[in-house]
Amino acid sequence: MTNSTNVMQQRSSNDDIANQYDHLTPPDYPIAYVAGEWFFCGLPFYINKHVLVPRADTEVLVDCVPKGDVSVLDLCTGSGCIAIALAKRGFDNVTASDICKKALKVAKKNARVNKADVKFVQSDLFENIKGEFDVVVCNPPYIKTAELGKFDKSTLHEPKIALDGGADGLDFYRKIISQAKCKQIFFEVGDKSQAQEVENILLAAGFRDTVIIGDRVVYATNPVR
């Protein structure tokens, strides 16, 4: 990992990082783990083996959350990239949680680096979360257990706890939807087929106004909140 914020800021994009570290990176190994950094929504993030490497697909999830005077909960925060990006876009009441203590250590460091005001909570989904939130946003583990590493071998080096969504890839969606106390919910999903499955789970749980955005984000409102 790079040793100073100044060194991070000398590189302005993931292309810069890839150009510098590609020759040092073993095949199918995440370049971000060798470099110790990666960019997300134009912001620099420290990255290590305890967190997923932020993907450009997840930036779509951030873009979908409408600006407003709302409280936001980012579940399964990992590196903190979603919560921190939202805080830097002007969301004033952002909480982020993760079950992994080591991941939260990375997320807290990233909040300091980016001067982002985010509250962090160690929690297994909603277990230690107090109160209700206007918006819940989440990029949960959603890969089917049997398909881990099948389509992207680099994921074999990333934390399994952040990838494994169970036999059908839907375990975390079911758990979160059944417990969510919020007005709006935004999920990242793996593909169009999974988006439709998550939409069905939301509707069955009483959520309404579902929208699938670009095959990678599912949105819904909760009429009882």
Order of alpha helices (4+ residues) and beta strands (2+ residues): alpha-alpha-alpha-beta-beta-alpha-beta-alpha-beta-alpha-beta-beta-alpha-beta-alpha-beta-beta
